[in-house]
Amino acid sequence: MKLLNTTAAEHISSVIALLNEQANYAVLRNYEGLPDKNKSRDIDIIITKESLRKITPHLIRLIDNSGWKIITYLNSDRLITFVCAINNGNNTELVQWDFFVNTSVFGILLMDAKEFLQHKQFNGFLYYVEVDCQFLDKYLYNRAVGSEYPKKYQSTKEKAQHLPLVKEKLKKVFQVASVEEADRVGGRKLLWRAIAYNIKKRPWGLTKDVGCFLYTFMRNYVCSNTGFTIGFTGPDGAGKTTVIQLMMHRLGDVFKTAHVYLHFRPALFGNLGDVAQAAGLKKEVDRNYEQPHRGKKTSKLSSLLRLLYYTVDYILGYFIRVKVHTRITRLVVFDRYFTDIICDSRRSRIYLPTNFLYRFAKIFIPSLDYNILLTASTDTILNRKGELLREEVEQINNKIDFLDNKKGYLKVLNETTPDHAVNNILQHVFDSQHRKNLMRLQH
């Protein structure tokens, strides 16, 4: 039986209640105001490996039974992340849980969970770490990778930098006497000092942790099933820009800084016209992009050459500009993708049979997780874009209907309000991601 939680506050309360009952944990920062007000993009929790293993099956069951969906799941050497979401009418709520088992860099241990949890406190709702540990978690990591401590946490730094635990930890790991001295030392030198500390104190543990880091990093990169990709295709007047903008607004702070927006292709290479001009094959380039159907019909040979050029960009660009983001909990959004070549040959000037382009894409083009075919009736689109020709719109919609019967495509009609279309899209994505992640978690 599903016990539906309808708000983020209820979801947070239920997860914290589970942790209070069964886990040795503490919230690392920004816990004030929980569960009603979540001031942070994510909720960072430090937890022992034993507790995390113990509660994970119960946590998954709790989320599943509540009606919330696990839309992204990351399992790395130092943390497990769950991004959970639910649609409630025209509102979407998201909560990102980051469960850290230590503070480390590239598998090099800086501070273990048990060290943090010796200093936890209870505020009547949840356990949290004291200010010295709040500071050390961020500071040790940032300095080891050569970054500055975030200015937004400056008040935490001022409160913690002279506390005994901070000085003791910096002396052991970074071989410095104070925060001021650590600020003056380069990040690479601090990282080497942390490695030397680990070699001296726990050589076998260091070897195991670095191996675990390398394994999980390569696994997440190769599998690319932590983040996900969405592509939108449809005729002008379908409302793609409005729907994409509303979707990203609905996904809130969790994906505000954790998404990448691309148009048509990864664009590893320039436009074909620009490349031809640079090579001396063309004197002028028509850049009247407000009229995408302005070009003349090309021959089969010209269409094939265009197809091959774009194919190289799709393949190489996917690994260089897309996969680097989907290996972590990020979202990549395409406003048009290769699907647009199939549906709108005049825009890409690739005049080849629809069935051939579909089969070609199946073999050669890296597939997106979700291909949204966003459209409306021909009359609706002509009312929105009076300059379009009925024949053009009908041709695109016929090709959308062709793809709608194929696996991996979702046709969404944007006839009424953009909210209605976004609801359909997000519910489809949330349900599918949840099923995928449950399967991953059960293996």
SETORGU-561887 format. One record per residue: residue in three letters; y, z, x of N, C-alpha, C, O in turn. Coordinates in steps of 0.05 Angstrom, whole numbers, plus 5000, padded with zeros to 4 digits. Layout:
ALAYZXYZXYZXYZX/...
END
This chain:
MET497650005017500050005000502550005017502750165036/LYS504449825011506849805026508850015017509450034993/LEU509950175035512050365029514650245039515350275063/LEU516150115022518449955030520850125038521950275022/ASN521650095064524150205073526249985069525749755078/THR528550045058530449845052532949865070534649685069/THR533150065086535450095103534650155131532450255137/ALA536450095149536050155178535750455182534150545198/ALA537350615167537250905170534551015163533551195177/GLU533250915142530551005135528550915156526651065163/HIS528850675166527050575187527250745212525250835223/ILE529650805221530050975245528951245240527651365258/SER529451365217528451635211525451645212524351835223/SER524051445201521151445201520051425229518051555236/VAL521251255246520251225274520751475290519051565304/ILE523151595287523751845301521852065292520952225309/ALA521252085266519352285256516652255269515352455276/LEU515752005273513151955286513352055315511452185325/LEU515451985329515752075357515852375359514652485377/ASN517352505341517552795342514752925340514253135352/GLU513152805324510552925318508452865339506753035344/GLN508652635352506352555369507052475398505252415413/ALA509552475406510252365432512052555449513552715438/ASN511752525475513552655494515652445501515152265517/TYR517952465489520052255491522852385490523152625486/ALA524852215495527652295491529252035489528651845503/VAL531352045473533251825471535151835495536152055502/LEU535551605508537051605533540151615530541551725547/ARG541151495508544051485505544751395476542951295462/ASN547251425469548251325443546551425419546151275400/TYR545751675421544151785399545951925378544951985356/GLU548451965384550252095365550551915341551151675343/GLY550352035317550651885292548051785280547951715257/LEU545851775296543251695285542251905265542652145269/PRO540951805244540151535238542151365222541751125220/ASP544251485212545951335194547751135208548250925197/LYS548651195233550351015248549150965275548851145292/ASN548350715279547250635305549450485320550050255314/LYS550650625340552950515354552250315375553950175386/SER549650295381548850125403547249875394546249875371/ARG547149675411545549435405542649505403541149385388/ASP541749705418538949785418538750085421540650225427/ILE536350195415535850475418533950505442531650435441/ASP534950625464533450655489532050925489533351135486/ILE529450915493527851155492526251175518524950975526/ILE526251405531524551455554522051605544522351795528/ILE519751515552517251615541515051595562515051415578/THR513251795562511051775582509051555574508851485551/LYS507751445594505751235589503551325570502651175553/GLU502751575573500651685556501551695527500051615509/SER504051785522505051795495505451525483504851475460/LEU506351335499506751065489504150935481504050805460/ARG502050965497499450865489498450995464497250865447/LYS498951255461497951395438499351315412498051285391/ILE501951285413503451235388503550935380504150875357/THR503050755399503450475393501950375368503150245351/PRO499350435365498050345340499250475315499550335295/HIS500050725316501350855293504050735287504850705264/LEU505550665308508150545305507950265292509450205274/ILE506050105301505649845289504949865260505949715243/ARG503150055253502350095226504650185208504950095186/LEU506250355219508650455205510550225198511450205176/ILE511150065218512949845214511849645194513249555176/ASP509349575197508049385179508049485150508549335132/ASN507449735146507249845119510049885106510149925082/SER512149885122514749935112516149685101518249705088/GLY514949455106516249205098518049085120518948865117/TRP518449235141519949125164518148935179515748955178/LYS519448755195517948555210518548585240520848635247/ILE516548555256516948555286517548265293515648095294/ILE520048205298520747925303520747845333520347615339/THR521048045350520547995379519148235391519748465384/TYR517448185409515848395423515548315452514548105459/LEU516548495469516348455498514848685511515348915505/ASN512848615527511248815541511548755571510348565581/SER513148915586513448875614512449115629511249295618/ASP512949115656511849325672513249595667511949805671/ARG515749595657517149845654518049915626519050135621/LEU517649725607518449785580516949605560515849395567/ILE516949705535516049545512518349535493519549745487/THR518949295483521149255464520049155438518348975437/PHE520949275416520549175389523249115376524849295374/VAL523648875368526048815351524948785323523448605317/CYS525848965306524948985278527148895259529448945264/ALA526348755238528348645219527348655191524948665186/ILE529248655172528548635144530848495129533148545136/ASN530148335110532148205092532348365067530348445054/ASN534848425059535348575034537548425019539948465023/GLY536648245001538648074988539847885008538447745023/ASN542547875008543947705028544747865053546547785067/ASN543348085057543948255081541448265098539148295088/THR541848265124539648285143540148525161542348555172/GLU538148695164538448935182536448905205534148825201/LEU537448975229535748965253536049215269538149335270/VAL533749295281533749525299532049445323529749355320/GLN533149475347531649425371530849685384532549845391/TRP528249715388527249955402526349875430524649695433/ASP527450005450526649975478525350225488526650435491/PHE522650215493521150445502520750415532519050255541/PHE522150575548521950565577519950775587520051005578/VAL518250705606516450895618517450995645516351175657/ASN519650865655520850955680523450795683524150615668/THR524950865704527150695714526250565740525750715759/SER526050305740524950175764526249895766527449795747/VAL525949775790527049505795524849355810524049425832/PHE523949135798521848965810519349125816517849065836/GLY518749325800516449495805516949725824515049875830/ILE519349745835520049965854521050205838523250185826/LEU519550415838520250645821522750785832522950845856/LEU524550845813526950995820526951275807527851465819/MET525851285782525651545769523551525747523751345730/ASP521651705747519451695728520151835702521951995701/ALA518751765680519351875654519152185654520752325642/LYS517052285668516652575668519052725681519552955674/GLU520352595700522752715712525052745691526452945690/PHE525352535675527352535654526752755634528452905625/LEU524252765626523452935603523353235609523053395591/GLN523653295635523953585641526653685632527153935632/HIS528453505625531253585619532053495591534353455586/LYS530153475573530753385546531653615528530953845533/GLN533253555508534153745488533653645460533153405456/PHE533753825440533353745412535853805396536854025398/ASN536853615380539253655365538753705335540653685319/GLY536253755328535553795300534353545287533153565266/PHE534853315300533653065289531952925310529852815303/LEU532852915335531352775356531752915383533453095386/TYR530052845402530252945429531952745445531852505441/TYR533652855463535352685479535452805507534953045511/VAL536252645527536452745554539352835559541252745546/GLU539653025578542253125584543852925600542852715609/VAL546452975604548252785615547552695643548052465650/ASP546352865659545652785686543452565686543552375702/CYS541552595668539452385665540452135652539651915659/GLN542252165632543551925620544851755642544651515642/PHE546251895660547651755682545651635702546051395709/LEU543751785710541851685731540351435722539951255738/ASP539551425697538051195688539550935693538550745705/LYS542050925684543650685687544550645716544450425727/TYR545350865729546550845755544550755776545050575792/LEU542150875776540150795796539350505793539150365813/TYR539050415769538250135764540449945772539949755787/ASN542849995763545049815769545649795799546149575809/ARG545650015812546250005841543949865857544549735876/ALA541549905848539249785862539249485860538249345878/VAL540349375838540549085835543248975844543748735841/GLY544849155855547449065866549649035846551748915851/SER549349165822551449155801553049415801552149615812/GLU555349405789556949645786556049795761555049675742/TYR556550055761555950215737557850125715560250105720/PRO556850085690558549985668560950165663560750405662/LYS563250035660565750185655565750325629567050535626/LYS564250225609564250355583562850625584563150785565/TYR561350675605560050945608561451115630560251295641/GLN563951045635565451185656565651485651565551645670/SER565951565625566151855619563551995626563652225635/THR561251865622558651975630558552015660557652225670/LYS559551825675559651845704561252075713560452225731/GLU563652105701565352325709564152605704564552785719/LYS562652625682561352875676558952935694558353165700/ALA557552725703554952765715554952745746553152855759/GLN556952605758556652535786556452765806555452725828/HIS557452995798557353225816555253435809555053645821/LEU553553365789551453555781549153555801548653355814/PRO547753775804545753805825543453595823542653495844/LEU542453545799540253355797541053075807539552935820/VAL543552995801544552735810544652715840543652525852/LYS545752925853545952925882543152925895542652785915/GLU541353085883538653105894537252835892535852745911/LYS537452695870536052445866537252225884535752065895/LEU539852215886541052015904540352055933539951865948/LYS540052305941539352365968536452275974535852165995/LYS534652315955531852235959531451935959530151825976/VAL532551805939531951525934533751335951532851145963/PHE536351395951538251225965539251325992540751196006/GLN538451575998539251696024542351716027543451656048/VAL543651786005546551836005547052115995545452235981/ALA549352226002550052495995551452525969551652735957/SER552552295958554152315934554352045921553651835932/VAL555352045896555851805881557951635896557651385897/GLU560051765906562151615920560951455943561751225948/GLU559151575958557851435981556151205971556150995982/ALA554651255950552851045939554550815929553650585931/ASP556950865918558650645909559550465932560150235928/ARG559650575956560650425979558450265993559050076008/VAL555950335987553650196001552849955984552849965960/GLY552149735997551249495984548649535969546949695977/GLY548349385947545949415931543349345946541349475942/ARG543449145963540949065978540049295996537649345999/LYS542049426009541349646027540149876012538350006021/LEU541249935988540250145971537450085961535750265960/LEU536949825955534249755946532149785968529949885964/TRP532949715993531049756016530550046021528350126028/ARG532550216017532150506020530250605998528650786003/ALA530450495974528650575952525750495959523850635953/ILE525450255971522850165978521650346000519350425998/ALA523350426019522350606041521550866029519550986038/TYR523050966010522351225997519651205983518051385985/ASN519150975969516650945955514250915974512151015969/ILE514750775997512650736017511851006028509451066033/LYS513751176032513251436044511851626024510051766032/LYS512751626000511851825980509451735964507751895956/ARG509251475958507151375940506451085947506950905931/PRO505251035970504750755978502850605959503350375953/TRP500750745950498850605932500150565905499650355892/GLY501650755896503050725871505050495871505350345852/LEU506450455894508350235898506849965896507749785883/THR504549955910503049705910502149635881502349405873/LYS501249835867500349785839502649705821502449515805/ASP504949835824507249785807508449505812509149365793/VAL508649425838509649165844507748945833508648745823/GLY505148995836503148805825503448785795503248565784/CYS503849005781504149005752506748855745506748705725/PHE508848895760511348745754510948445757511748295739/LEU509648355779509248075783507447955761507947735752/TYR505348105754503548005733504947965706504847755693/THR506448175697507748165671510047965671510547835651/PHE511447935694513647745696512547465692513647305676/MET510447395707509247125705507947075677508246865666/ARG506647285667505447255640507547195619507247015603/ASN509747345620511847305600513247035603514046915584/TYR513446945628514746685633512946455624513946275611/VAL510446475631508646255625508146245595508146025583/CYS507646475582506946475554509446425536509246295516/SER511746525545514246485530513946565501514946415483/ASN512646775495512246855468513747125461512947265443/THR515747185477517347425471519847345455520347455433/GLY521447165466523547055450522546825434520146765433/PHE524346685420523446455404525746245401528046305407/THR525046005392526845785390526945685361524945685347/ILE529345595353529745475327531345225330533445225343/GLY530445005318532044755318532744675290531144705271/PHE535144575286536144485260536644185261537944085279/THR535544045241535943755238536643695209535543825191/GLY538343505205539043415178541443235178542743205198/PRO541943095156544142915155546843055156547043295149/ASP548942915164551643025161552143095132551342955114/GLY553343335128553843425101551743615091551943725069/ALA549543655107547543845099548344135103547244315092/GLY550444175120551444445124550244595148550044835148/LYS549344445168547944565191549744765205548944995211/THR552244685211554044865226554445125211554345345223/THR555045105185555545345169553045525168553245765170/VAL550745405164548245555162547645695188546845925189/ILE547945555211547445675237549245905242548446115251/GLN551845865236553846085241553146325224553346555233/LEU552446285198551746505181549246645190549046885189/MET547246485199544746605208545346785232544247005233/MET546946695251547546855274549147105267548747325279/HIS550847085247552347315237550347515225550647765229/ARG548447415210546447595197544747735218543747955213/LEU544247605241542547725262544047935278542848075294/GLY546647955274548148185283548248235313547948045328/ASP548748485320549248555348546848505366547048455390/VAL544448525354541948495370541948225384541048205407/PHE542748015370542647745381545447625388545647395396/LYS547547785384550247685390550447595419551547385424/THR549447755437549547685465546847605476546447575500/ALA544947575458542147515467541247255455538847225447/HIS543047065452542246795442543646585458545746625470/VAL542446345458543646115472543745885452541845835437/TYR546045755450546545535432546645275447548145245466/LEU544945085439544844815452545144595430544344635408/HIS546244375439546544155420544843915428545143805449/PHE543043845410541343605412539143615433536843565427/ARG539843695457537943705479538843905500541143995499/PRO537143975519537944175540540344075557541744245569/ALA540843815557543143695571543043765601545143825613/LEU540643745613540443775642541843535655542943565677/PHE541743305642543043065652545242985633545343075610/GLY547142835642549442745626548742555605546442455603/ASN550642485588550242275568549542015581550441955603/LEU547841865568546841615580549141425587549041285607/GLY551241415570553441235575554941315601555741145616/ASP555241585604556641685628555041615653556141545674/VAL552441655651550641595674550841295681550941225705/ALA550741125661550940835666553640755678553740585695/GLN555740885669558340835680558540915710559640775727/ALA557441155716557441255743555841075761556441055785/ALA553740955751552040775767553240495769552040315782/GLY555440445755556740185756555539985737556139745739/LEU553840075719552539895700554239845674553639675658/LYS556340015672557940005647560840065655561340255670/LYS562739905645565539955652566840175635568240345646/GLU566340175609567540375592565440515575563340405569/VAL566040765567564240925551565740985525567941085525/ASP564340935503565440995476565041285470562741375466/ARG567241435470567041725465568141805438569042035434/ASN567941635419568841685392566641835377565341735359/TYR566142095385563842245375564142325346562142415334/GLU566542295334566842355306565442155289565042195265/GLN564641925300563141725285560541675300560241485315/PRO558541845295556041835310554441585304552641515320/HIS554941445282553441205275554940945282554440735270/ARG556840965302558540745308557240525324558040295324/GLY555040595338553840405357552240185343551340225320/LYS551939965357550339735346547439795350546639965366/LYS545839655334542939695336541939595363542739375371/THR540239745376539239675402536439535400535139565379/SER535639405421533039275421530839475426531339705432/LYS528439385422526139565427526039665456525439895461/LEU526639485475526639555503528839765509528339965522/SER531239715499533439905503532740175490533340385501/SER531540165466530740415452528740565469528840815471/LEU526740425480524740555496525840685521525140905529/LEU527740535534529040645558530540905551530541095566/ARG532040895529533441135520531541365515532041595522/LEU529341305502527341505496526241635521526041875522/LEU525641475541524541575566526641755580525941965591/TYR529141665580531241825593531442095580531542305593/TYR531542105553531842355539529342525542529542775543/THR527042395544524542545547524542715573523642945573/VAL525442585595525642735620527442975617526843195627/ASP529642935603531543155599530243375582530543615588/TYR528743305561527443505544525443665560525243905557/ILE523843525576521643665591522743845612522144085613/LEU524343735631525443895652527444105642527444335651/GLY529044025623531044205612529844445598530944665597/TYR527544395585526144615571525444835590525845075585/PHE524344765613523444965633525745095648525645325656/ILE527944945651530245045666532245195649533445385658/ARG532645095624534845205608533845345582535445475569/VAL531345315575530345445551528445665557528745895547/LYS526445605573524245795578525246045593524046265590/VAL527346025609528346255623529446465603529646695610/HIS530146375579531146565559528946665540528946895533/THR527046485533524946575514522846755527521246875513/ARG522846775554521046955567521747245562520047425564/ILE524247295554525147555545525947545516525647335503/THR526947765506527547775477530147625470532047755460/ARG530147365475532547205468531846985449529546895446/LEU533946895435533646675416535146435426537446455435/VAL533846195425535145945432535345775407533345725394/VAL537845695401538345545376539245265384541145225400/PHE537945065373538744785376540044685351538744685330/ASP542544585352543744435331542944145336544244005350/ARG540744065323539343815328537543845352538143985371/TYR535143715351533243715373531943435373533143255361/PHE529743405385528443145386527843055357527642815352/THR527443245339527043175311529142985301528642825283/ASP531643015311533842855302533442555310534342375297/ILE532042515333531442245341529542115321529741875315/ILE527742275310525842165290527242105264526741905252/CYS529042285256530242265229532742095228533341975208/ASP534242075250536841935250537041745274538341805293/SER535641515271535541335294538241215301538741145324/ARG540141195281542741075287544441265305546041165321/ARG544041525302545541715319544641685348546341675366/SER542041685353541041675380540741385391540341345415/ARG540841195373540540905379537740855391537440705410/ILE535840995380533040945387531540845363530740995345/TYR531340585361530240455337527240395342526540165349/LEU525640595339522740565342521340675317522640845303/PRO518940605311517640695286517440995284516941135304/THR517841095260517841385255515241515264515241725277/ASN513041395256510441515262509941515293508841705303/PHE510941305307510641305336512241525349511241665366/LEU514741565340516441775351515242055346515342235363/TYR514142085322512842345316510442405334510242625345/ARG508742205338506442235355507242265385506042425400/PHE509242125392510342145420511242435425510742545446/ALA512742545405513742815408511443015410511643205425/LYS509342975395507043155395505843165423504843375431/ILE505942945437504642935463506443025486505643165504/PHE508942935485510742955509513043155506513943265526/ILE513943215483516443375480515643665475514143725457/PRO516743845491516244135487517044215459519244155450/SER515244345445515744405417517244665414516944855430/LEU518944675394520344925387518645095369516844985356/ASP519245345367517645525350518145455320516345465304/TYR520645385314521345335286523145085285525245075298/ASN522344895269523844645265524744645236523244595218/ILE527344685232528444705205529644435197531444335210/LEU528644325175529644065165531544135142530744175119/LEU534144155149536144245130537444005116538543835130/THR537243995090538343765076539143845048539044085040/ALA539843645032540543685003540043414990539343215004/SER540343394965539943144951542142944961544243014970/THR541442694958543342484967546042514953548142484966/ASP546042564927548542594912550142834922552642814925/THR548843054928550243294938551543234965553843304969/ILE550143094982551243035009553542835007555542865021/LEU553342634989555542444986557942574974560242494980/ASN557542784957559842934947561243084969563743124968/ARG559743184989560943335011562143145032564143205044/LYS560742925037561642725057561842455045560042295046/GLY564142405033564442155018564441905035563941685025/GLU564841935062564941705079562141605087561841395099/LEU560041755080557341675087556341455067557341435045/LEU554441305076553241105059550641215046549141355059/ARG550241155021547941255006545341165021543441325023/GLU545240925030542840815043542140985068539841045073/GLU544241055084543741215108542541485101540641575114/VAL543741625081542841885074540041875063538342045070/GLU539441675047536741655036534641595058532441705056/GLN535341445078533541385100532841645115530541695121/ILE534941805121534542055135532842245118530942375129/ASN533442265092531842445075528942355072527242525070/ASN528542095073525741995071524142075096521842145095/LYS525542065119524142145144523742455145521842545156/ILE525642595134525342895131522842955114521343135120/ASP522542805092520142845075517642775090515542905086/PHE517742575108515442505124514642745142512342805144/LEU516642865155516143095173515343345157513843515168/ASP516343375133515843615118512843655112511943875108/ASN511343445113508443465108506943515134504543545133/LYS508343535156507143585182507343885189509144025181/LYS505343975205505344255214507644305233508344145250/GLY508944535229511144625247513844555237515844615251/TYR514144445213516744375202517144525175515244555160/LEU519644605170520344735145522744595133524844595145/LYS522444485110524644355095526044565079524844705063/VAL528644575082530344765068532544615054534144475067/LEU532744645028534844515013537344695012537244925003/ASN539544585020542144735020543844624997545944505001/GLU542844674972544144564949546244754937548244674926/THR545745014940547445214926549345344947551345234954/THR548545584955550245734975548845745002546345745003/PRO550345755024549045775050547346025052545346025066/ASP548146245039546546485039543646435030541746545041/HIS543446275009540746214998539046075019536646135022/ALA540245875033538745735054538045915077535845905087/VAL539946085085539446275107537246475100535546535117/ASN537246565075535046745066532346615070530446745080/ASN532146365061529546225063528746195093526346225100/ILE530646125109530046085138529246345151527146355165/LEU530846555148530246805161527646925151526047035167/GLN527046905125524547015115522146875127520146995134/HIS522446605129520246455141519846535170517546575179/VAL522046555185521946625214520846915217519046955234/PHE521947105201521047385204518047405198516647545212/ASP517147285176514247305169512547185190510447305198/SER513346955201511646815221511646975247509547005259/GLN514047065256514147225280512447485278511147565297/HIS512647605255511147855250508147805253506747965265/ARG507147585241504347525243503547475272501447575281/LYS505147325286504547265314504447515331502647555347/ASN506447685327506547935343504348125336503348265354/LEU503548145311501348315304498748215317497148385327/MET498347955319496047845332496147915362494047985374/ARG498447895374498747955403498148255408496948325427/LEU499148425390498848715393496048805388495249025398/GLN494448645374491748725368489748635389487348695388/HIS490748495409489048395431489648545457488348485477/
END
